[in-house]
Amino acid sequence: MKHKILVTGASGAFGRLACIQLVENGHQVVGTMRSISGKNKSISDELKSKGVALVEMDVTNEDSVNAGVKSAIKLMDGLDTVFNNAGIGANGILECFTANDIQKMFDVNVFGVQRLMRAVLPYLREQGKGTIIHTSSCIGRITTPFLASYSASKYALESLAEGYRAELSGFGIESCIIEPGGMPTAFMGGMLTPSDTDRLQQFGEMASLPETSLNGYVDYIESIPKQRPERVAEAVVELVNIPFGEKPFRTIVDFSGLKQVIENYNKVLNETTKAIYTANGVYNLLTLNKN
């Protein structure tokens, strides 16, 4: 079945590769990014050459999101699948991030998600069917040193996805989460860092640990041949191609040793969720309306 798919964050590795692989699998795709010129021109040209239509969209701006979604629907003459993928990272000692630093990241990773959902959902609800795929992370519900602010944004995203899953099930809209491990991409080198450098100096030798830790981690994942962003794009394509209503809620993409432990976590969370929904008399909200 050919899908009409909107992909945010198309200038990043996950988004770009997903756009290309989805088109190669016969789907119609509109990719979005803040600008299709400037530093993104080469990526834009590549995507266009592969048959991906592009729309400028800044997920931190509500008017831009609303206009971008309308343009995408017009270009494809419809919409049935959304890959909610735009995101930025952060690495550093938590205390040294100002509230504005963290707000900047949440504006993309959390509020940007909410802006997009509010723009696409009226259309999907009216047609009575749709699929939403969110990009989270293997540390979306696990906190590690120096990445806590990033994980906090993904914790929030996971909660939004859980809520939407239940509240949209009766409207025939299925929800999915992709949880990738760290991948050797430009994302790792483009993370936000704390802006309070005066506070950072108070940490002495510890101040250099976030960068040292990240560099060591990048070296490690680069040494794993399978740990590449192409695997994430393949997982997105596989999810899209799974029949409506049969998709798993969470899909882990990792070859660095995290997959099994996160799967165990997900199994426990799934059973806990079922028990809480049952106790509150809303277990039916976990069942997708396929009519």
C-alpha positions in Angstrom: 0.0 0.0 0.0 1.3 3.4 -0.9 1.4 5.9 2.0 1.4 9.7 2.0 4.0 10.5 4.6 5.2 13.7 6.3 8.7 13.6 7.8 10.0 16.4 10.0 13.7 16.9 10.6 14.5 15.8 7.0 17.9 17.5 7.1 19.2 15.2 9.8 20.5 11.7 9.3 17.4 9.8 10.4 15.0 12.1 8.6 17.0 12.2 5.4 17.6 8.5 5.1 14.0 7.7 6.1 12.7 10.0 3.3 14.9 8.3 0.8 14.2 4.8 1.8 10.4 5.5 2.0 10.4 6.9 -1.5 12.4 3.9 -2.7 9.7 1.7 -1.2 7.0 3.3 -3.3 5.7 5.8 -0.7 4.9 9.5 -1.3 7.0 11.7 1.0 7.2 15.3 2.0 10.2 16.2 4.1 10.4 19.3 6.2 13.4 21.4 7.5 13.8 25.0 8.6 15.4 26.0 5.4 16.0 24.2 2.1 18.8 26.6 1.2 22.0 27.7 2.9 23.7 24.8 4.8 20.9 22.5 3.9 21.1 23.0 0.1 23.1 19.9 -0.7 20.8 17.7 1.4 17.8 19.4 -0.2 19.1 18.8 -3.7 19.8 15.1 -2.8 16.3 14.6 -1.5 14.7 16.3 -4.5 16.7 14.1 -6.8 15.4 11.1 -5.0 11.7 12.2 -5.5 11.2 13.7 -2.0 9.1 16.9 -2.0 10.3 19.5 0.5 8.5 22.1 2.6 10.1 24.6 4.9 9.0 24.2 8.5 10.3 25.5 11.8 8.8 23.3 14.5 9.4 26.1 17.1 7.0 28.4 15.2 3.3 27.5 15.3 2.4 29.5 12.1 5.3 27.8 10.3 4.1 24.3 11.4 0.4 25.0 10.4 1.4 26.4 7.0 3.9 23.5 6.4 1.3 20.8 7.2 -1.2 22.5 4.9 1.4 22.6 2.1 2.3 19.0 2.6 -1.3 17.8 2.5 -1.8 19.8 -0.7 1.4 18.4 -2.3 0.4 14.8 -1.6 -3.4 15.4 -1.9 -3.7 13.8 1.5 -1.8 12.5 4.5 -1.9 9.3 6.4 1.4 8.9 8.2 3.5 11.3 10.2 7.1 10.7 11.2 7.6 13.1 14.1 11.4 13.2 13.9 12.8 16.7 14.4 15.0 17.0 17.4 18.2 18.3 19.0 20.5 17.0 21.7 22.4 18.4 24.6 25.5 17.3 26.5 26.9 18.9 29.6 26.8 19.3 33.4 23.2 19.8 34.2 23.6 22.7 36.7 25.4 24.7 34.1 22.5 24.7 31.6 20.4 27.8 32.2 16.6 27.5 32.1 16.7 29.1 28.7 19.2 26.5 27.4 16.9 23.7 28.4 13.8 25.6 27.1 15.5 25.9 23.7 15.8 22.1 23.5 12.3 21.5 24.8 11.0 23.9 22.2 12.0 21.5 19.5 11.8 18.1 21.2 8.6 18.6 23.2 6.7 21.7 22.2 7.6 21.1 18.5 6.0 17.7 18.8 2.9 19.2 20.3 2.7 21.9 17.6 2.9 19.3 14.9 0.3 17.0 16.5 -2.2 19.9 16.8 -1.6 20.7 13.1 -2.1 17.2 11.7 -4.6 15.6 14.1 -7.7 17.4 13.0 -7.1 16.1 9.4 -6.4 12.5 10.6 -9.3 12.4 12.9 -11.7 13.6 10.2 -10.6 10.9 7.9 -10.8 8.3 10.7 -7.4 6.7 10.2 -3.7 7.6 10.5 -0.3 6.6 11.8 2.0 8.7 14.0 5.7 7.6 14.5 7.8 9.5 17.1 11.6 9.5 17.3 12.6 9.0 21.0 15.8 7.4 22.3 17.1 4.4 24.2 17.8 6.9 26.9 14.2 8.3 26.6 13.4 6.8 30.0 16.9 6.2 31.3 19.1 9.0 32.6 22.9 9.0 32.2 25.4 11.6 33.4 25.7 14.7 31.3 22.8 13.8 29.0 20.1 14.3 31.6 18.7 17.4 30.0 18.3 15.6 26.7 16.8 12.6 28.4 14.3 14.8 30.2 13.0 16.1 26.8 12.6 12.5 25.6 10.9 11.4 28.9 8.4 14.2 28.1 8.0 13.0 24.5 7.4 9.4 25.6 4.7 10.6 27.9 3.1 12.6 25.2 3.2 9.6 22.9 1.6 7.4 25.6 -1.2 9.9 26.1 -1.9 10.3 22.4 -1.9 6.6 21.9 -4.8 6.2 24.3 -6.7 9.4 23.4 -6.5 8.7 19.7 -7.1 5.0 19.6 -10.9 5.5 19.2 -10.4 7.7 16.2 -8.4 5.1 14.3 -5.0 6.7 14.8 -2.2 4.4 15.7 0.9 5.6 17.6 4.5 4.2 17.5 7.8 5.1 19.0 11.2 4.5 17.6 13.9 4.2 20.3 17.4 4.4 18.6 20.6 4.0 20.5 23.3 6.5 19.8 24.4 6.7 16.2 27.6 8.2 14.7 25.9 11.2 13.0 26.3 15.0 12.9 23.6 15.0 15.7 26.3 13.9 18.2 28.6 16.8 17.2 25.8 19.4 17.2 24.5 19.0 20.7 23.7 22.0 22.8 26.2 22.7 25.6 25.7 24.8 28.8 25.9 28.5 28.3 26.8 29.3 32.0 30.6 29.0 31.5 31.2 30.9 34.8 29.3 28.2 36.7 31.1 25.5 34.7 34.5 26.7 36.0 33.4 25.8 39.6 33.5 22.1 38.6 37.3 22.1 38.1 38.5 18.9 36.3 35.0 17.6 36.0 34.1 20.4 33.6 35.8 18.5 30.7 34.2 15.2 31.5 31.0 15.7 29.3 33.1 16.2 26.1 35.5 13.4 27.0 32.7 11.1 27.7 30.8 11.9 24.5 34.0 11.6 22.4 34.7 8.2 23.9 31.1 7.0 23.3 31.2 8.2 19.6 34.5 6.3 19.1 32.8 3.2 20.6 29.7 3.3 18.4 31.7 4.0 15.3 33.5 0.8 15.9 30.2 -1.2 15.6 29.5 -1.7 11.9 25.7 -2.1 12.4 25.3 0.9 14.6 24.5 3.3 11.7 21.5 5.6 11.0 20.5 3.5 8.0 19.2 1.0 10.5 16.8 3.6 11.9 15.5 4.5 8.5 15.0 0.8 7.8 13.0 0.4 11.0 10.8 3.3 10.0 10.1 1.7 6.6 9.4 -1.6 8.2 6.9 0.0 10.6 5.1 1.9 7.8 4.8 -1.4 5.8 3.3 -3.3 8.7 -0.5 -3.6 8.3 -2.5 -0.9 10.0 -3.3 -1.9 13.6 -0.5 -4.5 13.9 2.4 -2.2 14.5 4.3 -2.5 17.8 4.1 0.6 20.0 7.8 0.7 20.7 10.7 -0.4 18.4 14.3 -0.4 19.5 17.1 0.2 17.1 20.4 -0.6 18.7 23.4 -2.9 18.2 25.6 -1.5 21.0 24.3 -3.7 23.8 21.3 -1.6 24.9 18.6 -3.5 23.0 17.9 -6.4 25.4 17.9 -4.3 28.6 15.6 -1.7 27.0 13.3 -4.4 25.7 13.1 -5.8 29.2 12.2 -2.3 30.5 9.5 -2.0 27.8 7.9 -5.3 28.7 7.6 -4.3 32.3 6.3 -0.9 31.4 3.7 -2.4 29.1 2.4 -4.7 31.8 2.3 -1.9 34.3 0.4 0.3 31.8 -2.1 -2.5 31.2 -2.6 -2.9 35.0 -3.1 0.8 35.6 -5.5 1.2 32.7 -7.5 -1.8 33.9 -7.6 -0.5 37.5 -8.9 2.8 36.2 -11.5 1.3 33.9 -10.0 2.6 30.7 -8.3 -0.5 29.3 -10.4 -0.2 26.1 -8.3 2.9 25.2 -5.3 0.6 24.5 -7.3 -1.0 21.7 -7.2 0.7 18.3 -10.4 1.3 16.4 -9.7 -0.3 13.0 -13.1 0.5 11.4 
